[in-house]
Amino acid sequence: MSAIERCRTAALGGHVERCEDCAHLRISYNSCRDRHCPKCQAAAAKQWLADRQAELLPVPYFHVVFTVPGPIADIAYQNKPVVYDLLLKTAAETLITIAADPKHLGARIGLTAVLHTWGSALTHHPHAHIIVPGGGVSLDGKSWIACRPGFFLSVRVLWRLFRRLFLERLTAAYQARRLEFFAAQAALAEPAAFQTFLAALRKLEWVVYAKRPFGGPDAVLAYLSRYTHRIAIANSRLVAFDGEQVTFKWKDYRVKSDARYKLMTLDADEFIRRFLIHVLPDGFHRIRHYGLLANGNRTGNIALARQLLGVPDPPLSSGDSDGTENPHEGSESNACPCCGGRMIIIETFEPGRQPRLWPIPPIGLDSS
């Protein structure tokens, strides 16, 4: 929370820009760059998408969502690193295993998985969003095998394997003493109680669903830009704060009409508590690539897929590709808001300090 509170304030330092044409001055404070900050994720998403654009293939893409039942979510609340990791890995293994089966697709596939932990009302709701090309490289590596039009893999087959694999790995984590149980979950520390808990979960239908394929690569990128770097709540959903309560927009998915869009008001402490539920453990990677898109061999696999599809490699991006970062990321634009001229940096100031040069208030406004 301290990083978000200090973001784009004098506490982090910044710089002063001046227009080359009209001499307009503008102060830009530095960003915190925390991955949970609603103000910092837009730039991170933009760079991530630029890196992914060259990896898109000219095939349909599907969106598959894996969700764990409520009792598993309760365990995840107390064991985030273990259970979140299981969710992503097991969902990916499920897709890769079923796709490789000749009875279904018989191909090696690639996928990008993104962990989300929230519902629209900021409740704890762990699920994995997965983007996957509609096909893959044949097991002998000699051809591209496309899935049936409009259909990727059987959802019923997917959730059954997902359920079995997840519970097997959860049991292994339990036996390795990697899980902890507190408060209402404390009884699960007893092996007999844990086995009873698992038995009930084996009887449930786990939620896995596949959406219709995207309209094309541009639609895939537009989707990814909304999901990959999304945080629990964006600033655009905040409606009001009166010093004690926060009002925000949320979507009730149980309602099918426009009435699903509602307002919720929470005490500030409860709102902050719900937000902090979704802060990920340090070092946890919530965006992961598997199969053909795994980091170790992604470039070669994409080149092979393009060769099998008979399409040329995409042209190199004309944008910055030297890997350097803008040290003053966070300024809204490089164009002057008054005349459109180019803004140049004329002063930098350290964290906790104020700039020497301040913008002059417009004529007619009290500058005292």
C-alpha positions in Angstrom: 0.0 0.0 0.0 2.9 2.4 0.7 4.1 2.1 -2.9 0.7 2.9 -4.3 0.2 5.8 -1.9 3.6 7.3 -2.9 3.2 6.6 -6.6 3.5 9.8 -8.8 4.0 12.1 -5.8 7.0 14.1 -4.7 7.9 11.2 -2.3 9.4 9.3 -5.4 11.0 12.4 -7.1 10.4 13.3 -10.7 11.2 15.8 -13.4 10.1 19.0 -14.9 9.4 19.3 -18.6 9.3 22.5 -20.7 7.7 22.9 -24.2 10.3 23.9 -26.8 7.7 26.2 -28.5 5.6 27.9 -25.9 7.7 27.3 -22.7 4.9 25.6 -20.9 6.1 23.8 -17.8 4.9 20.5 -16.5 5.8 18.4 -13.5 5.9 14.6 -13.8 6.4 12.6 -10.7 8.0 9.1 -10.9 6.0 5.9 -10.8 6.3 3.2 -8.1 6.1 0.5 -10.8 4.5 -1.9 -8.3 2.6 -4.6 -10.2 -0.5 -4.1 -8.1 -0.6 -0.3 -8.7 -3.5 0.7 -11.0 -1.5 3.7 -12.3 1.6 1.8 -13.4 0.2 -1.3 -15.2 -0.8 0.5 -18.4 2.9 1.1 -19.5 3.9 -2.4 -18.4 1.0 -3.9 -20.4 2.0 -1.9 -23.5 5.5 -3.1 -23.5 4.5 -6.7 -22.8 2.0 -6.6 -25.7 4.7 -5.2 -28.1 6.8 -8.2 -27.2 4.0 -10.7 -27.8 2.8 -9.2 -31.1 5.6 -10.9 -33.1 4.6 -14.2 -31.6 1.0 -14.3 -32.8 0.2 -16.9 -35.5 -2.4 -16.5 -38.2 -4.8 -19.0 -36.7 -7.9 -18.8 -34.5 -7.2 -18.3 -30.8 -9.3 -19.7 -27.9 -9.9 -18.4 -24.4 -10.1 -21.2 -21.8 -10.8 -20.5 -18.1 -10.1 -22.9 -15.2 -11.7 -22.2 -11.8 -11.2 -24.1 -8.6 -14.2 -24.8 -6.3 -14.9 -22.6 -3.3 -13.3 -25.1 -0.7 -10.1 -25.0 -2.7 -10.2 -21.2 -2.8 -10.4 -21.2 1.0 -7.3 -23.3 1.2 -5.6 -21.1 -1.3 -6.3 -18.0 0.8 -4.0 -19.5 3.5 -1.5 -21.1 1.1 -1.2 -18.7 -1.9 2.2 -19.6 -3.3 1.5 -23.4 -3.3 -2.1 -23.4 -4.5 -1.8 -20.6 -7.1 1.2 -22.4 -8.6 -0.8 -25.6 -8.7 -3.7 -23.9 -10.5 -1.5 -22.5 -13.3 0.7 -25.6 -13.8 -2.2 -28.1 -13.6 -4.4 -26.1 -16.0 -1.5 -25.9 -18.5 -0.7 -29.6 -18.1 -4.4 -30.5 -18.6 -4.6 -28.7 -21.9 -1.2 -30.0 -23.2 -2.1 -33.6 -22.2 -5.5 -33.6 -23.8 -4.3 -31.8 -27.0 -1.5 -34.3 -27.4 -3.9 -37.3 -27.3 -4.6 -38.5 -30.9 -8.2 -39.0 -29.9 -8.6 -35.3 -29.5 -6.0 -33.2 -31.4 -2.8 -35.1 -31.5 -0.6 -32.1 -31.5 1.9 -30.1 -29.3 0.3 -26.8 -28.4 1.5 -23.6 -26.8 -0.4 -21.4 -24.4 -0.2 -18.2 -22.2 -1.8 -18.5 -18.7 -2.7 -15.5 -16.5 -3.7 -15.9 -12.9 -6.6 -13.8 -11.5 -7.6 -14.1 -7.9 -10.7 -11.8 -7.7 -14.3 -11.6 -8.4 -15.9 -8.3 -9.5 -16.8 -7.4 -5.9 -13.1 -8.0 -4.8 -13.9 -11.3 -3.3 -11.4 -14.2 -3.4 -12.0 -16.1 -6.6 -8.8 -17.8 -8.0 -9.0 -18.7 -11.7 -6.7 -19.0 -14.7 -7.3 -17.3 -18.0 -5.6 -19.1 -20.8 -5.1 -18.0 -24.4 -4.2 -20.9 -26.8 -3.8 -21.1 -30.6 -6.4 -23.3 -32.2 -4.0 -26.0 -33.2 -0.5 -27.2 -32.8 2.6 -28.9 -34.3 2.1 -32.6 -35.0 3.9 -35.0 -32.7 6.4 -35.8 -35.4 7.0 -32.1 -36.0 6.2 -32.3 -39.7 2.8 -30.6 -40.0 0.4 -28.2 -38.4 -2.8 -29.7 -37.0 -5.7 -27.4 -36.8 -8.6 -27.9 -34.4 -12.2 -28.1 -35.7 -13.7 -24.8 -36.7 -15.1 -23.0 -33.6 -14.2 -25.9 -31.3 -10.9 -26.5 -29.4 -11.1 -29.4 -26.9 -14.0 -31.0 -25.0 -14.7 -29.0 -21.8 -16.0 -32.2 -20.1 -12.8 -34.0 -20.8 -10.7 -31.0 -19.6 -12.4 -30.5 -16.2 -12.3 -34.2 -15.4 -8.5 -34.4 -16.0 -8.0 -31.0 -14.3 -9.8 -32.2 -11.2 -7.9 -35.5 -11.0 -4.5 -33.9 -11.5 -5.1 -31.0 -9.2 -6.3 -33.2 -6.3 -3.3 -35.5 -6.8 -0.9 -32.6 -6.6 -2.7 -31.0 -3.7 -2.4 -34.4 -1.8 1.3 -34.5 -2.6 1.7 -30.9 -1.2 -0.2 -32.0 1.9 1.9 -35.0 2.4 5.1 -32.9 2.0 3.8 -30.6 4.7 3.7 -27.6 2.3 0.1 -26.7 3.3 -0.9 -24.8 6.5 -4.4 -24.6 8.0 -5.7 -21.9 10.4 -9.0 -20.8 12.0 -11.9 -22.5 10.3 -9.5 -24.7 8.2 -7.5 -26.0 11.2 -9.3 -29.3 11.3 -7.9 -30.2 7.9 -4.5 -30.6 9.4 -5.7 -34.1 10.5 -5.2 -36.6 7.7 -8.6 -38.2 8.1 -10.4 -34.9 7.8 -8.3 -33.9 4.8 -9.2 -37.2 3.0 -12.9 -36.6 3.7 -12.4 -33.1 2.3 -10.9 -34.5 -0.9 -13.6 -37.1 -1.3 -16.3 -34.4 -1.4 -14.3 -32.5 -4.1 -14.0 -35.6 -6.3 -17.8 -35.6 -6.6 -18.1 -32.0 -7.9 -18.1 -30.8 -11.4 -15.2 -28.3 -11.6 -15.7 -25.2 -13.8 -13.8 -25.1 -17.0 -15.2 -23.3 -20.0 -13.9 -22.3 -23.4 -15.1 -19.1 -25.1 -15.7 -18.7 -28.8 -12.5 -18.1 -30.8 -11.3 -14.5 -31.2 -11.8 -12.6 -34.4 -8.1 -12.5 -35.3 -4.7 -11.6 -33.9 -5.7 -8.0 -33.3 -8.6 -9.2 -31.1 -6.2 -11.4 -29.2 -3.9 -8.5 -28.4 -6.9 -6.3 -27.4 -8.0 -9.1 -25.0 -4.5 -9.6 -23.6 -4.2 -5.9 -23.0 -7.2 -6.1 -20.7 -6.3 -9.2 -18.8 -2.5 -9.7 -18.5 -1.7 -6.7 -16.3 -5.1 -6.1 -14.8 -5.3 -5.6 -11.0 -8.1 -6.3 -8.6 -9.8 -3.0 -9.3 -9.0 -0.2 -11.8 -9.4 3.5 -10.9 -12.2 3.7 -13.5 -14.4 1.6 -11.3 -14.1 3.9 -8.3 -17.2 6.1 -8.0 -16.9 8.0 -4.6 -15.0 8.3 -1.4 -16.4 10.4 1.5 -13.6 9.9 3.9 -15.1 6.8 5.5 -16.7 4.7 2.7 -15.7 3.7 -0.8 -18.3 3.2 -3.6 -17.3 1.3 -6.7 -18.9 -0.3 -9.7 -19.1 -4.1 -9.9 -20.8 -6.7 -12.1 -23.2 -9.4 -10.8 -22.7 -12.3 -13.2 -25.8 -14.1 -11.8 -27.9 -11.4 -13.6 -28.1 -11.7 -17.4 -29.5 -8.2 -18.2 -28.0 -4.7 -17.9 -29.2 -4.9 -14.3 -26.0 -6.9 -13.6 -24.0 -3.6 -13.4 -24.3 -2.3 -9.8 -22.7 -0.1 -7.2 -21.3 -1.4 -3.9 -20.3 0.7 -0.9 -17.8 -0.6 1.7 -16.2 0.9 4.7 -12.7 2.1 3.8 -11.0 -0.6 6.0 -13.0 -3.4 4.4 -12.3 -2.0 0.9 -8.6 -2.0 1.6 -8.8 -5.5 3.1 -10.4 -6.9 0.0 -7.8 -5.2 -2.2 -4.9 -6.6 -0.2 -6.3 -10.1 -0.5 -5.1 -10.0 -4.1 -1.6 -8.9 -3.5 0.5 -11.8 -4.8 3.4 -13.4 -2.9 6.8 -11.9 -3.6 8.4 -13.4 -6.7 5.2 -15.1 -7.9 4.8 -15.0 -11.7 1.2 -14.7 -12.6 1.8 -14.6 -16.4 3.3 -17.8 -17.7 4.0 -19.5 -21.0 3.8 -23.3 -21.5 4.3 -25.8 -24.3 5.4 -24.4 -27.6 5.4 -20.9 -26.0 7.6 -21.8 -23.0 10.4 -19.3 -22.6 13.3 -21.7 -23.2 12.4 -22.7 -26.8 9.7 -20.2 -27.8 11.5 -18.6 -30.7 12.4 -21.8 -32.4 8.9 -23.3 -31.9 7.2 -20.2 -33.3 9.5 -20.2 -36.4 8.6 -23.9 -36.9 4.9 -23.2 -36.6 5.2 -20.4 -39.2 7.1 -22.6 -41.5 4.5 -25.4 -41.2 1.7 -22.8 -41.8 3.5 -21.4 -44.8 3.5 -17.8 -43.5 6.5 -15.5 -43.4 8.1 -14.1 -40.3 6.6 -10.8 -39.2 8.6 -7.6 -39.9 10.7 -6.2 -37.1 9.0 -3.6 -35.0 9.8 0.0 -35.8 9.6 0.9 -32.1 12.4 1.0 -29.6 14.1 -2.4 -29.5 17.3 -1.7 -27.6 15.8 -2.9 -24.4 16.4 0.3 -22.5 13.8 1.8 -20.2 12.6 5.3 -20.1 13.9 6.6 -16.7 11.0 9.0 -16.5 8.2 6.6 -17.3 4.9 8.0 -16.0 4.6 11.3 -17.9 1.3 11.3 -19.7 2.7 12.3 -23.1 5.6 13.9 -24.8 3.4 16.5 -26.5 2.7 19.9 -25.0 -1.0 20.1 -23.8 -1.1 23.8 -24.9 0.4 23.9 -28.4 1.4 20.3 -29.2 5.1 21.1 -29.2 7.8 18.8 -27.9 8.3 18.6 -24.2 11.9 18.3 -23.0 13.2 17.6 -19.5 14.9 20.6 -17.9 15.2 19.5 -14.3 15.1 16.3 -12.2 14.6 16.2 -8.5 15.3 13.5 -5.9 12.6 11.6 -3.8 11.2 13.7 -1.1 12.3 17.0 -2.7 10.4 19.5 -4.7 11.4 21.0 -8.0 13.0 24.5 -8.3 10.9 25.4 -11.3 7.1 25.4 -11.0 4.5 25.8 -13.7 2.9 29.3 -13.7 -0.8 29.3 -13.0 -3.0 30.5 -15.9 -3.8 34.2 -15.9 -6.8 35.0 -13.8 -6.2 32.3 -11.2 -5.1 33.1 -7.7 -1.5 31.8 -7.3 -1.3 32.5 -3.6 
